[in-house]
Amino acid sequence: MNNNDLAQRSRSFVWHPCTQMKGLETLPLLAIRRAEGVWLHDHDGNRILDAISSWWVNLFGHCNPRINAALKAQLDTLEHVMLAGFTHEPVVALSEKLARLTGLGHAFYGSDGASATEIALKMSFHYWRNNGHPHKNGFVNLHQSYHGETLGALAVTDIAIFKDTYAPLLRGGVQVPSPDWRLAKDGESPQIYARRCAQVLDDYLAAHHEEIAAVILEPLVQGAAGMAMYHADYLRLARSSCDRYQVHLIADEIAVGFGRTGTMFACEQANITPDFICLSKGLTGGYLPLSAVLTTDAVYAAFYDDAVTRAFLHSHSYTGNALACRAALATLEIFEQDKVLDANRVKQSRMNAALEPLRELPIKHLRNTGMIWAFDVPDAPAGFPRRFYQEALAHGLLLRPIGNTVYFMPPYVISDEEIEILAEQTVSVLKKVIT
Ligand SMILES: *Cc1c(COP(=O)(O)O)cnc(C)c1O
């Protein structure tokens, strides 16, 4: 078996995500045989550094020995049982841990990020309905936001390429300006710009709060927008506007949770607790699909009743899957045992130093929050993302630009030597693609 065989068979029988399948005629699929740490190994003997953590999910490397061992033990004990009418140790232990970490309670589980968004939106609306405010059923999201691609999540997403085609299927929502500091006026600081954006949100809620259930946002970094970063003041002010006008704040930490921004959760940097937190991606260390929504005791209490219709009847077949919960527990154990957040601060400064040579190239907005880095390539040649992706693979790197933004979101186990490889090869790729 080689890359080519598998790529052909895949094209014949698999419908790949986020892909124009016809494009695979000229940009072949890569067949990965095995993976270890930050490295993917293909069927032709090449290795590729997974610098985007396989779509932002992997935290502690591929085939991590500790997560593998935990999963193997779980596999011989209990693989899955339905969570209505039943419970099990992994889901209980995980829920206790997540409650301690987030300051919120009662974890509700789904399988993907998008289902977490759906759960949070439905719960928020249902909370207001149970409390005699059925008209509070609208949602506010930020410009260039991304919350997933099922219909409810897509309605609060603002990425044209994913959304516009399906517009006739979506409920209209309200978008307010993104605090992305690249959009600040000349001479305006990220903080002042964030405050100006927060004022627009406040004005909107002042006028419309009676119809609004929740504001949903990605704290500190809007990932799919091209790693748009913003000042924590926006979160602080959004929190106080939501309090003032009795509107929920939903923090979508699907991408930024679990240490990505430098703290366990991004909201910690603004010292706020949201009404709902959505978690997925890194939750299982990149092993298995699992998402969770945690909320306040006040929200939970509004559903606790004799009437079945006041209950949150949402369900997914695999809710609280034991294997996925075990992977999550093993992942959280690594955070504790290895003092990961401290270790990441050292890696962050190494990476910042290694990326310095990029500044000599014609790039803009080199930026960093925690373990996320990005830069923009102004006046990029036509077809830039695809060409860059292809050239990066030829240099042994998995990098997948979003428009003209190149970003790095490496697994936390990346070593100093691998950081050097990543930085040096990126410079070579960029030189080749822009000249
Ligand atoms: C990836 C992502 C989602 C959707 O998660 P899926 O598992 O792809 O459905 C939602 N919100 C944010 C911020 C994301 O990055």
The ligand as an ORCA input file, in Angstrom:
! r2SCAN-3c Opt
* xyz 0 1
  C     -14.087     23.964     15.712
  C     -14.972     24.943     16.368
  C     -16.350     24.697     16.519
  C     -17.033     23.500     15.938
  O     -16.532     22.288     16.424
  P     -16.748     20.958     15.543
  O     -16.255     19.861     16.399
  O     -15.927     21.156     14.302
  O     -18.202     20.870     15.239
  C     -17.105     25.642     17.184
  N     -16.547     26.747     17.692
  C     -15.237     27.015     17.585
  C     -14.672     28.252     18.187
  C     -14.410     26.136     16.886
  O     -13.113     26.422     16.721
*
